[in-house]
Amino acid sequence: MPWWALLYIALILISLPFGLTVIRRLEQDILHPVGGLLSSLISASFVISYYYPTLLPYQGNHVLIMFAFVLGWDGYSYLRLKERLPELLEQQAASESDSDPSLVAGVLLVLPAYAWGALVCMRAMG
C-alpha cells in the first residue's frame, strides 16, 4: 500500500472523533454517530481491501450494499450538516451559502474513498 493511502486512512481515523462529536451535538441521539462511525470504517476498509484483497476479500452483492450505505449515509449526513451546522455554530441562516468552503472540503476529502469503494465493488462483481 502506498504511503499516501496510509495517510488517507489515518486522516479518516483521526477526523472521526471530531465528526462524531459534531453529529452527536446536532442530532442528540446515538443512531447518527453510530452510522457515521460505520460509514467511516467501511470507507477505510475499501481502501485497505483495494490494496490487500486477501486481507479483506470483499466478494458478492454485500459489497454493493456496503457501498450504497456509505454513499447514502454520507449524502444524508451532508444534507443534515448543511442544514443544522449554522445552528450549532450560532450563525444566522442568512449567512449560509451553497458553496460553504468547509462543506466543499469535506466532500472533496471523501471522494477518494468513494473511488476506492467503486473499484472494490467492480472487482467483487467481476
C-alpha positions in Angstrom: 0.0 0.0 0.0 1.4 3.4 -0.9 2.3 5.8 1.9 -0.3 8.3 0.7 -3.1 5.7 1.0 -1.9 5.1 4.6 -2.1 8.8 5.2 -5.6 8.9 3.8 -6.7 6.1 6.2 -5.0 8.0 9.1 -6.9 11.2 8.1 -10.2 9.3 8.1 -9.5 7.8 11.5 -8.1 11.0 13.1 -11.0 13.1 11.9 -13.5 10.5 13.1 -13.8 11.7 16.8 -14.4 15.3 15.6 -17.1 14.2 13.2 -18.8 12.0 15.7 -18.8 14.8 18.3 -20.4 17.2 15.8 -23.0 14.7 14.8 -23.8 13.9 18.4 -24.3 17.6 19.2 -26.5 18.1 16.2 -28.8 15.1 16.4 -28.9 14.4 20.2 -29.1 10.6 19.7 -26.9 7.6 19.3 -28.1 6.4 15.9 -26.3 9.2 13.9 -22.9 8.8 15.5 -23.0 5.0 15.0 -24.0 5.5 11.4 -21.1 7.9 10.9 -18.7 5.5 12.6 -19.9 2.6 10.4 -19.6 4.7 7.3 -16.1 5.8 8.1 -14.9 2.3 9.0 -16.4 0.9 5.8 -14.7 3.6 3.7 -11.4 2.9 5.3 -11.9 -0.8 4.7 -12.4 -0.2 1.0 -9.0 1.4 0.8 -7.4 -1.5 2.6 -9.3 -4.0 0.5 -8.2 -2.4 -2.7 -4.5 -2.9 -1.8 -4.8 -6.1 0.2 -7.6 -8.1 -1.3 -6.6 -11.2 0.6 -6.8 -9.4 3.9 -10.4 -8.1 3.2 -11.7 -10.3 0.4 -14.9 -8.5 -0.4 -17.0 -10.6 -2.9 -20.6 -10.7 -3.8 -23.6 -8.4 -3.5 -22.9 -7.4 0.1 -20.1 -5.1 -1.2 -22.7 -3.1 -3.2 -24.9 -2.9 -0.2 -22.0 -1.6 1.9 -21.0 0.9 -0.9 -24.7 2.1 -1.1 -24.8 2.5 2.6 -21.7 4.7 2.6 -22.9 6.8 -0.2 -26.4 7.1 1.2 -25.3 7.8 4.8 -22.7 10.4 3.7 -25.2 12.1 1.4 -27.8 12.2 4.2 -25.2 13.5 6.7 -24.0 16.1 4.3 -27.6 17.4 3.9 -28.2 17.4 7.6 -24.9 19.1 8.4 -25.6 21.8 5.8 -29.0 22.4 7.4 -28.1 22.2 11.0 -24.4 23.4 11.3 -25.3 27.1 11.4 -27.5 26.3 14.5 -24.5 24.7 16.2 -22.2 27.5 15.4 -24.8 30.1 16.2 -24.7 31.7 12.9 -27.6 33.2 11.1 -29.3 31.2 8.4 -28.8 34.2 6.1 -25.1 33.7 6.1 -25.4 30.2 4.7 -24.1 29.8 1.2 -24.3 26.8 -1.2 -20.5 26.8 -1.6 -19.5 26.8 2.1 -15.8 26.1 2.0 -15.8 23.6 4.9 -18.6 21.5 3.4 -17.0 21.5 0.0 -13.7 20.5 1.6 -15.5 17.7 3.4 -17.0 16.4 0.1 -13.6 16.5 -1.6 -12.0 14.6 1.3 -14.3 11.7 0.9 -14.2 11.4 -2.9 -11.1 9.2 -2.9 -12.8 6.7 -0.5 -15.8 6.6 -3.0 -13.4 5.9 -5.8 -11.7 3.1 -3.9 -15.1 1.7 -2.9 -16.3 1.7 -6.6 -13.1 -0.1 -7.6 -13.6 -2.7 -4.9 -17.2 -3.2 -6.0 -16.2 -3.7 -9.6 -13.5 -6.2 -8.6 -16.0 -8.0 -6.3 -18.7 -8.2 -9.0 -16.2 -9.1 -11.8 
